[in-house]
Amino acid sequence: MIMLGGVLISFVAGISLLIAIYKKSGVLWLAGSFFFPIVSFVWVCMNWEEGKSPFLKSLLGSGLCIVGSVVSAAFAS
């Protein structure tokens, strides 16, 4: 259940980040973000004020996924 919440948070944050990239920088940055994930990270570094919220929410979701999988593995054995 924790892992599912993490996946949903990461998914919504990723979509929010893509929307922010498109609004601020246009379709070329958006296309680069689809094909090369490092482009999204570079964009967040260059545009911290616009990108910090979805980026940090995505990190939170990833952390929840890790915690959920560790908890699930602990109870499975």
Backbone bond lengths (Angstrom), bond angles and torsions (degrees), N, CA, C in turn:
res aa  C-N    CA-C-N  psi(-1)  N-CA   C-N-CA  omega(-1)  CA-C   N-CA-C  phi
1 M - - - 1.442 - - 1.523 110.95 -
2 I 1.338 116.59 -39.92 1.462 120.36 177.61 1.529 109.20 -64.37
3 M 1.318 115.59 -41.17 1.454 120.23 -178.68 1.525 111.31 -64.59
4 L 1.313 117.55 -39.68 1.463 121.22 177.92 1.523 111.02 -62.98
5 G 1.312 116.98 -41.57 1.459 120.68 176.10 1.521 111.61 -61.46
6 G 1.320 116.57 -41.26 1.459 120.99 177.61 1.517 112.53 -63.13
7 V 1.326 115.82 -41.15 1.464 120.25 178.30 1.524 110.33 -63.20
8 L 1.324 116.82 -44.66 1.469 120.06 -179.64 1.522 111.71 -64.59
9 I 1.321 116.95 -42.49 1.468 120.29 178.47 1.525 110.14 -62.83
10 S 1.316 117.59 -44.94 1.465 120.89 179.72 1.521 111.60 -63.74
11 F 1.320 117.00 -39.72 1.460 121.01 -179.93 1.528 111.13 -64.12
12 V 1.315 116.61 -49.38 1.465 120.57 -179.74 1.528 110.59 -63.90
13 A 1.323 117.53 -41.08 1.465 120.86 178.73 1.527 111.06 -65.35
14 G 1.314 117.50 -37.54 1.468 120.90 177.66 1.513 112.02 -64.17
15 I 1.330 116.50 -42.25 1.464 120.59 176.74 1.523 109.86 -64.58
16 S 1.323 117.40 -41.66 1.469 121.09 177.90 1.523 111.46 -61.76
17 L 1.317 116.40 -39.26 1.463 120.31 178.29 1.523 110.77 -65.44
18 L 1.323 117.16 -42.90 1.459 119.93 178.60 1.524 111.46 -63.35
19 I 1.318 117.19 -38.35 1.470 120.61 177.15 1.523 110.14 -64.59
20 A 1.333 117.09 -42.21 1.464 120.61 178.91 1.532 110.85 -64.22
21 I 1.309 116.94 -40.30 1.464 120.70 178.70 1.518 110.13 -62.61
22 Y 1.318 116.51 -44.91 1.465 120.01 -179.61 1.531 111.72 -64.44
23 K 1.317 116.88 -44.22 1.467 120.31 -178.59 1.521 111.93 -63.80
24 K 1.317 117.04 -40.19 1.465 120.80 -174.31 1.532 112.19 -84.68
25 S 1.331 117.45 -41.05 1.463 119.17 -167.86 1.520 115.53 -121.84
26 G 1.297 118.81 -10.27 1.455 119.76 174.77 1.516 114.71 97.01
27 V 1.320 112.72 -174.20 1.459 120.85 -169.70 1.537 112.97 -73.68
28 L 1.335 118.76 -27.95 1.462 119.17 -179.46 1.529 111.79 -68.15
29 W 1.319 117.02 -43.04 1.467 119.82 175.87 1.524 110.30 -64.85
30 L 1.321 116.48 -37.88 1.465 120.49 178.43 1.529 110.66 -62.77
31 A 1.325 116.85 -46.19 1.467 120.91 179.27 1.533 110.23 -63.19
32 G 1.323 116.48 -41.59 1.460 119.43 177.16 1.517 112.25 -61.71
33 S 1.329 116.25 -36.75 1.461 120.56 179.09 1.522 112.06 -67.27
34 F 1.321 117.09 -32.77 1.468 120.29 177.69 1.521 111.39 -68.31
35 F 1.328 116.97 -43.45 1.454 120.50 -172.52 1.527 113.88 -89.35
36 F 1.339 117.22 -28.63 1.457 122.09 -178.77 1.525 108.92 -133.29
37 P 1.325 118.52 100.43 1.473 120.94 -176.10 1.523 114.51 -57.68
38 I 1.317 118.23 -24.52 1.460 120.69 179.08 1.531 110.68 -64.04
39 V 1.329 117.16 -26.03 1.461 121.11 178.51 1.528 110.02 -62.47
40 S 1.315 117.36 -38.94 1.470 120.36 177.34 1.520 110.65 -62.72
41 F 1.308 116.66 -41.92 1.468 120.43 179.27 1.525 111.05 -64.80
42 V 1.323 116.68 -42.07 1.466 120.55 177.51 1.519 109.61 -62.48
43 W 1.328 117.35 -42.48 1.466 121.05 179.41 1.531 110.71 -62.00
44 V 1.317 116.91 -42.78 1.466 120.11 178.70 1.525 110.14 -62.28
45 C 1.325 117.58 -41.31 1.470 120.06 177.86 1.521 111.55 -63.38
46 M 1.321 117.08 -37.76 1.463 120.88 -178.80 1.530 112.51 -78.12
47 N 1.319 117.66 -27.72 1.465 123.21 -175.85 1.529 109.66 -127.39
48 W 1.319 116.34 59.47 1.455 121.72 -172.08 1.526 112.72 -58.25
49 E 1.315 118.37 -42.99 1.469 120.62 -176.26 1.524 111.91 -61.16
50 E 1.319 117.43 -39.75 1.467 120.42 179.99 1.528 112.46 -80.51
51 G 1.326 116.77 -29.87 1.454 120.04 -172.30 1.509 116.69 -101.84
52 K 1.346 117.29 -7.52 1.471 117.45 -173.34 1.525 113.12 -67.73
53 S 1.320 118.07 -39.15 1.463 119.80 -177.29 1.530 112.40 -63.82
54 P 1.350 119.18 -54.09 1.473 117.05 178.75 1.523 113.24 -65.48
55 F 1.335 117.30 -32.96 1.458 120.13 179.49 1.522 111.13 -65.21
56 L 1.326 116.69 -46.98 1.463 120.28 -179.34 1.533 111.42 -68.70
57 K 1.322 117.23 -35.54 1.473 119.92 175.45 1.523 110.96 -65.09
58 S 1.311 116.82 -36.81 1.456 120.65 176.76 1.529 111.06 -65.14
59 L 1.329 116.19 -40.42 1.471 119.44 175.88 1.531 111.15 -63.29
60 L 1.323 116.88 -40.07 1.459 121.10 176.70 1.526 110.76 -60.40
61 G 1.324 116.46 -45.93 1.460 120.07 178.26 1.512 112.58 -61.88
62 S 1.331 116.39 -39.76 1.472 120.12 177.91 1.528 110.61 -64.86
63 G 1.327 115.85 -40.19 1.466 119.42 177.01 1.518 111.98 -62.50
64 L 1.318 116.27 -40.86 1.469 119.87 177.53 1.529 111.23 -64.29
65 C 1.313 117.40 -36.90 1.468 120.52 176.16 1.526 111.17 -61.89
66 I 1.313 116.17 -42.94 1.465 120.57 179.56 1.521 110.29 -65.33
67 V 1.328 116.65 -46.87 1.471 120.18 179.14 1.521 110.45 -61.69
68 G 1.321 116.55 -42.73 1.464 120.20 179.35 1.511 112.99 -62.18
69 S 1.322 116.79 -39.74 1.454 118.64 179.95 1.528 111.99 -71.90
70 V 1.330 116.65 -35.26 1.471 119.31 176.99 1.525 110.45 -67.03
71 V 1.313 117.04 -43.99 1.469 121.00 178.51 1.528 110.14 -63.65
72 S 1.315 116.89 -42.28 1.454 120.79 178.96 1.530 111.52 -62.96
73 A 1.315 116.96 -41.36 1.460 120.64 179.05 1.524 110.93 -68.26
74 A 1.333 117.03 -34.24 1.466 120.16 -179.42 1.531 110.94 -68.05
75 F 1.335 116.25 -38.21 1.456 119.20 -178.95 1.528 112.66 -82.74
76 A 1.320 116.99 -18.23 1.481 120.31 -179.22 1.524 111.32 -76.46
77 S 1.334 117.27 -28.32 1.475 117.39 -175.87 1.495 113.15 -97.04
